[in-house]
Amino acid sequence: MGLGFLLLVGWAQSGLQAHTYLRLKGQTQPVWFICDGLQTPWVVAVGRPNAAGQVSVIRFSKTNPKQLGRQVYGLGQPDPGAGQIYYSLSQGGKAVGFVHAVNPGMLEHPELAFTPPILSLKLPSGEVSCRWALGTRFWGFSSRRSVLITQDSSGQLTYQSFNFLGASPSPGPSLEIRGGKATPGGFTFTHRGYTYSLHTSPDQPRLTVQKAGRLLLSETFIGFTRVEPR
């Protein structure tokens, strides 16, 4: 089984399995991957290939998440070389873009590649570099922000959020909290009296923030990747 096939149908590493979902109109569906654009104000979801070898690509605006753009592309076979993997995207039989991934063996710590290492994609509207991190245990985006939970080689968890409002190209995290804990339903972090809880169930994935038992914020994730034991 080739790496390109694994990137398409599912990803397992270090006893963990990654699953990516998109929620539209109250329905949750599995997708291939979601790209949180670094230098562009977009989040791009790419569906799994259908029987005809086509993928649906949905682009969300970070400044107006209700603004959607949807296109269908033909997906080419993986073209590996020097540790890089490219899948062509075509329309009308003409190549118009690509998906770029990397062989995890090329990374400094391949054992921490818990999610498919897809780094960018090129669409007719431009190229999008994706936020990707070693040790990702959860990533999701709401209408206001994206949230990333990572785990280092010692098992320490880190929470990072990236606010959409006023975001500049390739911004650092709006908030970073180290030393959280995994719970049966997700993850919990505490910071200056606030409790940040990530609920990672595919049925109702959300971020909540509480202080002194009072709910201050609750946001549902539109799309997300969760990593769990196989």
PyMOL commands that set and color helices and strands:
alter all, ss='L'
color gray80, all
select helices_A, chain A and resi 3-9+104-106+110-112
alter helices_A, ss='H'
color red, helices_A
select strands_A, chain A and resi 11-13+16-24+27-30+33-36+42-46+54-61+68-75+79-81+84-91+94-102+118-123+126-129+136-141+145-151+157-163+175-178+181-183+186-191+194-199+206-211+214-220+223-229
alter strands_A, ss='S'
color yellow, strands_A
deselect
rebuild
show_as cartoon
